[in-house]
């Protein structure tokens, strides 16, 4: 499978890692920690662990962004139904 990404390249030929992750889908980013565990980038295991931790945080934030976008773009009727469900869950939990 081939994926074409569009990211800005700096004058020195490098790219920003965050720009790369913004261009990737959630499914693609989710594969990265497993690949890094199987194929470490650094000789120092702590650096790989820190990098994996940071990538997991990016994955979490991207999931939140997608959920927010979904909720933001939902119809008014769906938002009202969702509010009703949440209120019922809160009442159920409090009883």
Backbone as a printed PyTorch tensor [residue, N CA C, xyz], in Angstrom:
tensor([[[  0.8420,  -1.1750,   0.0000],
         [  0.0000,   0.0000,   0.0000],
         [  0.8900,   1.2420,   0.0000]],

        [[  0.6000,   2.1810,  -0.8530],
         [  1.3730,   3.4050,  -0.9530],
         [  0.4910,   4.5780,  -0.5450]],

        [[  1.0690,   5.4770,   0.2550],
         [  0.3610,   6.6740,   0.6870],
         [  1.1770,   7.8840,   0.2950]],

        [[  0.5490,   8.8750,  -0.2910],
         [  1.2200,  10.1120,  -0.6310],
         [  0.8420,  11.1590,   0.4060]],

        [[  1.8590,  11.7710,   0.9980],
         [  1.6290,  12.7960,   2.0110],
         [  2.0800,  14.1460,   1.4860]],

        [[  1.4250,  15.1690,   1.9460],
         [  1.8030,  16.5180,   1.5700],
         [  2.2140,  17.2680,   2.8360]],

        [[  3.5230,  17.4690,   2.9940],
         [  4.0340,  18.2090,   4.1410],
         [  5.0320,  19.2550,   3.6570]],

        [[  5.1580,  20.3360,   4.4280],
         [  6.0980,  21.3940,   4.0710],
         [  7.5260,  20.9200,   4.3220]],

        [[  8.3910,  21.2080,   3.3740],
         [  9.8110,  20.8820,   3.5110],
         [ 10.5590,  22.1850,   3.7860]],

        [[ 11.3980,  22.1550,   4.8250],
         [ 12.1850,  23.3370,   5.1710],
         [ 13.3130,  23.5360,   4.1620]],

        [[ 13.9450,  24.6860,   4.2360],
         [ 15.0430,  24.9940,   3.3120],
         [ 16.1820,  23.9820,   3.4060]],

        [[ 16.4000,  23.4500,   4.6110],
         [ 17.4930,  22.4820,   4.7740],
         [ 17.0810,  21.0590,   4.3740]],

        [[ 15.8530,  20.9030,   3.8820],
         [ 15.3920,  19.6000,   3.4230],
         [ 14.6920,  18.7790,   4.4930]],

        [[ 14.6190,  19.2900,   5.7130],
         [ 13.9570,  18.5530,   6.7890],
         [ 12.4700,  18.8850,   6.8360]],

        [[ 11.7380,  18.1010,   7.6070],
         [ 10.3140,  18.3500,   7.8010],
         [ 10.0270,  18.3630,   9.2890]],

        [[  8.9400,  19.0020,   9.6620],
         [  8.5000,  18.9990,  11.0530],
         [  7.7650,  17.6980,  11.3170]],

        [[  8.1180,  17.0250,  12.3930],
         [  7.4800,  15.7590,  12.7360],
         [  5.9830,  15.9460,  12.9470]],

        [[  5.5940,  17.0570,  13.5740],
         [  4.1710,  17.3010,  13.8040],
         [  3.4070,  17.4780,  12.4970]],

        [[  4.0330,  18.1060,  11.4940],
         [  3.3860,  18.2390,  10.1830],
         [  3.1640,  16.8670,   9.5650]],

        [[  4.1390,  15.9800,   9.7420],
         [  4.0080,  14.6220,   9.2210],
         [  2.8480,  13.9010,   9.8900]],

        [[  2.7590,  14.0130,  11.2180],
         [  1.6840,  13.3370,  11.9280],
         [  0.3270,  13.9450,  11.6150]],

        [[  0.2740,  15.2430,  11.3650],
         [ -0.9900,  15.8630,  10.9550],
         [ -1.4560,  15.3210,   9.6130]],

        [[ -0.5160,  14.9830,   8.7420],
         [ -0.8680,  14.4820,   7.4120],
         [ -1.3030,  13.0180,   7.4400]],

        [[ -0.9000,  12.2800,   8.4670],
         [ -1.2480,  10.8640,   8.5590],
         [ -2.6430,  10.6810,   9.1460]],

        [[ -3.2880,   9.5970,   8.7720],
         [ -4.5800,   9.2730,   9.3600],
         [ -4.3610,   8.6860,  10.7570]],

        [[ -5.4040,   8.6290,  11.5420],
         [ -5.3260,   8.0470,  12.8780],
         [ -4.8830,   6.5860,  12.8000]],

        [[ -5.4030,   5.8710,  11.8180],
         [ -5.0310,   4.4600,  11.6360],
         [ -3.5310,   4.3230,  11.3640]],

        [[ -2.9960,   5.2120,  10.5350],
         [ -1.5720,   5.1460,  10.2090],
         [ -0.7120,   5.4970,  11.4210]],

        [[ -1.0800,   6.5420,  12.1410],
         [ -0.3080,   6.9500,  13.3140],
         [ -0.3370,   5.8610,  14.3790]],

        [[ -1.4590,   5.1840,  14.5100],
         [ -1.6000,   4.1550,  15.5430],
         [ -0.6300,   2.9940,  15.3530]],

        [[ -0.1230,   2.8180,  14.1560],
         [  0.8450,   1.7470,  13.8920],
         [  2.2630,   2.1080,  14.3430]],

        [[  2.5560,   3.3870,  14.4740],
         [  3.9230,   3.8460,  14.7210],
         [  4.5130,   3.3150,  16.0370]],

        [[  3.8080,   3.3860,  17.1880],
         [  4.4280,   2.8730,  18.4200],
         [  4.8540,   1.4060,  18.3230]],

        [[  4.0310,   0.5790,  17.7220],
         [  4.3890,  -0.8310,  17.5570],
         [  5.6110,  -1.0050,  16.6660]],

        [[  5.6750,  -0.2110,  15.6050],
         [  6.8360,  -0.2770,  14.7140],
         [  8.1030,   0.1820,  15.4270]],

        [[  7.9840,   1.2110,  16.2580],
         [  9.1510,   1.6990,  17.0010],
         [  9.6150,   0.6890,  18.0500]],

        [[  8.6750,  -0.0120,  18.6570],
         [  9.0570,  -1.0340,  19.6370],
         [  9.8080,  -2.1700,  18.9470]],

        [[  9.3550,  -2.5320,  17.7610],
         [  9.9900,  -3.6240,  17.0220],
         [ 11.3080,  -3.1860,  16.3700]],

        [[ 11.3970,  -1.9050,  16.0210],
         [ 12.5790,  -1.3710,  15.3310],
         [ 13.0100,  -0.0620,  15.9810]],

        [[ 13.6790,  -0.1200,  17.1290],
         [ 14.0740,   1.1130,  17.8320],
         [ 14.9330,   2.0350,  16.9610]],

        [[ 14.7610,   3.3320,  17.1600],
         [ 15.5350,   4.3200,  16.4120],
         [ 16.8480,   4.6700,  17.1070]],

        [[ 16.8410,   4.5900,  18.4240],
         [ 17.9910,   5.0430,  19.2030],
         [ 18.6530,   3.8770,  19.9320]],

        [[ 19.9280,   4.0500,  20.2450],
         [ 20.6310,   3.0680,  21.0680],
         [ 20.1640,   3.1580,  22.5150]],

        [[ 19.7550,   4.3470,  22.9200],
         [ 19.2750,   4.5900,  24.2800],
         [ 17.7760,   4.2590,  24.3430]],

        [[ 17.4370,   3.2120,  25.0760],
         [ 16.0430,   2.7610,  25.1630],
         [ 15.1350,   3.8430,  25.7450]],

        [[ 15.6810,   4.7020,  26.6290],
         [ 14.8680,   5.7710,  27.2280],
         [ 14.3780,   6.7560,  26.1750]],

        [[ 15.2150,   7.0280,  25.1700],
         [ 14.8010,   7.9510,  24.1020],
         [ 13.6520,   7.3580,  23.2920]],

        [[ 13.7570,   6.0670,  22.9780],
         [ 12.6640,   5.4080,  22.2470],
         [ 11.3830,   5.4150,  23.0740]],

        [[ 11.5070,   5.1310,  24.3710],
         [ 10.3390,   5.1150,  25.2500],
         [  9.6920,   6.4930,  25.3130]],

        [[ 10.5060,   7.5330,  25.4090],
         [  9.9770,   8.9020,  25.4400],
         [  9.2990,   9.2530,  24.1190]],

        [[  9.9030,   8.8540,  23.0080],
         [  9.3110,   9.1210,  21.7000],
         [  7.9690,   8.4080,  21.5580]],

        [[  7.9090,   7.1580,  21.9850],
         [  6.6530,   6.3980,  21.9230],
         [  5.5940,   7.0550,  22.7960]],

        [[  5.9950,   7.5320,  23.9660],
         [  5.0530,   8.2210,  24.8630],
         [  4.4910,   9.4730,  24.1890]],

        [[  5.3530,  10.2440,  23.5600],
         [  4.9150,  11.4660,  22.8670],
         [  3.9860,  11.1360,  21.6960]],

        [[  4.2990,  10.0820,  20.9670],
         [  3.4580,   9.6850,  19.8410],
         [  2.0950,   9.2130,  20.3470]],

        [[  2.0790,   8.4750,  21.4490],
         [  0.7960,   8.0490,  22.0250],
         [ -0.0450,   9.2540,  22.4390]],

        [[  0.6010,  10.2990,  22.9240],
         [ -0.1290,  11.5230,  23.2710],
         [ -0.6980,  12.1870,  22.0180]],

        [[  0.0730,  12.1950,  20.9310],
         [ -0.4360,  12.7300,  19.6670],
         [ -1.6410,  11.9310,  19.1750]],

        [[ -1.5590,  10.6070,  19.3210],
         [ -2.6790,   9.7430,  18.9160],
         [ -3.9230,  10.0820,  19.7300]],

        [[ -3.7520,  10.2170,  21.0420],
         [ -4.8710,  10.5490,  21.9290],
         [ -5.4890,  11.8880,  21.5180]],

        [[ -4.6420,  12.8910,  21.2640],
         [ -5.1390,  14.2090,  20.8770],
         [ -5.8460,  14.1730,  19.5270]],

        [[ -5.3320,  13.3660,  18.6030],
         [ -5.9750,  13.2570,  17.2920],
         [ -7.3480,  12.5930,  17.4300]],

        [[ -7.4570,  11.6110,  18.3340],
         [ -8.7570,  10.9710,  18.5880],
         [ -9.7360,  11.9940,  19.1490]],

        [[ -9.2680,  12.8150,  20.0940],
         [-10.1350,  13.8550,  20.6630],
         [-10.5720,  14.8440,  19.5900]],

        [[ -9.6530,  15.2330,  18.7190],
         [ -9.9890,  16.1580,  17.6320],
         [-11.0610,  15.5740,  16.7130]],

        [[-10.9200,  14.2870,  16.3890],
         [-11.9120,  13.6450,  15.5220],
         [-13.2700,  13.5670,  16.2010]],

        [[-13.2800,  13.2530,  17.5030],
         [-14.5480,  13.1880,  18.2370],
         [-15.1910,  14.5670,  18.3180]],

        [[-14.3770,  15.5970,  18.5430],
         [-14.8990,  16.9570,  18.6150],
         [-15.4820,  17.3730,  17.2650]],

        [[-14.7750,  17.0500,  16.1880],
         [-15.2720,  17.3900,  14.8500],
         [-16.5880,  16.6830,  14.5550]],

        [[-16.6690,  15.4240,  14.9400],
         [-17.9010,  14.6680,  14.7290],
         [-19.0570,  15.3130,  15.4850]],

        [[-18.8190,  15.6480,  16.7560],
         [-19.8740,  16.2760,  17.5580],
         [-20.2350,  17.6570,  17.0130]],

        [[-19.2370,  18.4090,  16.6050],
         [-19.4570,  19.7660,  16.0900],
         [-20.2740,  19.7460,  14.7990]],

        [[-20.0570,  18.7380,  13.9740],
         [-20.7320,  18.6680,  12.6800],
         [-22.0340,  17.8750,  12.7160]],

        [[-22.4360,  17.4100,  13.8930],
         [-23.6770,  16.6450,  14.0150],
         [-24.8800,  17.5650,  13.9010]],

        [[-26.0020,  16.9620,  13.5530],
         [-27.2330,  17.7330,  13.4300],
         [-27.7200,  18.1520,  14.8170]],

        [[-28.5560,  19.1600,  14.8460],
         [-29.1250,  19.6410,  16.1000],
         [-29.9390,  18.5410,  16.7710]],

        [[-30.6850,  17.7730,  15.9750],
         [-31.4930,  16.6840,  16.5360],
         [-30.6100,  15.6490,  17.2300]],

        [[-29.4730,  15.3090,  16.6050],
         [-28.5580,  14.3380,  17.1990],
         [-27.9800,  14.8800,  18.5050]],

        [[-27.6120,  16.1520,  18.5100],
         [-27.0500,  16.7630,  19.7230],
         [-28.0690,  16.7410,  20.8640]],

        [[-29.3290,  17.0060,  20.5560],
         [-30.3850,  16.9810,  21.5740],
         [-30.5630,  15.5670,  22.1040]],

        [[-30.5830,  14.5770,  21.2070],
         [-30.7110,  13.1830,  21.6520],
         [-29.5200,  12.7820,  22.5160]],

        [[-28.3330,  13.1860,  22.1190],
         [-27.1320,  12.8640,  22.8870],
         [-27.1800,  13.5150,  24.2710]],

        [[-27.6500,  14.7300,  24.3370],
         [-27.7930,  15.4240,  25.6210],
         [-28.7720,  14.6800,  26.5200]],

        [[-29.8770,  14.2230,  25.9520],
         [-30.8670,  13.4510,  26.7190],
         [-30.2580,  12.1600,  27.2640]],

        [[-29.4940,  11.4710,  26.4400],
         [-28.8570,  10.2180,  26.8770],
         [-27.8770,  10.4940,  28.0130]],

        [[-27.0770,  11.5420,  27.8840],
         [-26.1050,  11.8890,  28.9360],
         [-26.8210,  12.2350,  30.2350]],

        [[-27.8950,  13.0170,  30.1430],
         [-28.6580,  13.3680,  31.3470],
         [-29.2250,  12.1170,  32.0200]],

        [[-29.7380,  11.1760,  31.2340],
         [-30.2710,   9.9270,  31.8030],
         [-29.1690,   9.1040,  32.4580]],

        [[-28.0080,   9.0800,  31.8480],
         [-26.8800,   8.3440,  32.4300],
         [-26.4450,   8.9600,  33.7580]],

        [[-26.4400,  10.2910,  33.8130],
         [-26.0500,  10.9840,  35.0400],
         [-27.0740,  10.6930,  36.1370]],

        [[-28.3790,  10.7490,  35.7970],
         [-29.4070,  10.4430,  36.7800],
         [-29.2910,   8.9940,  37.2540]],

        [[-29.0320,   8.0830,  36.3370],
         [-28.8830,   6.6560,  36.6860],
         [-27.6820,   6.4570,  37.6100]],

        [[-26.5880,   7.1220,  37.3200],
         [-25.3800,   6.9900,  38.1410],
         [-25.5910,   7.5830,  39.5340]],

        [[-26.3580,   8.6530,  39.6230],
         [-26.5830,   9.3110,  40.9060],
         [-27.6200,   8.6010,  41.7700]],

        [[-28.4070,   7.6990,  41.1990],
         [-29.4480,   7.0350,  41.9870],
         [-28.9410,   5.7830,  42.6640]]])
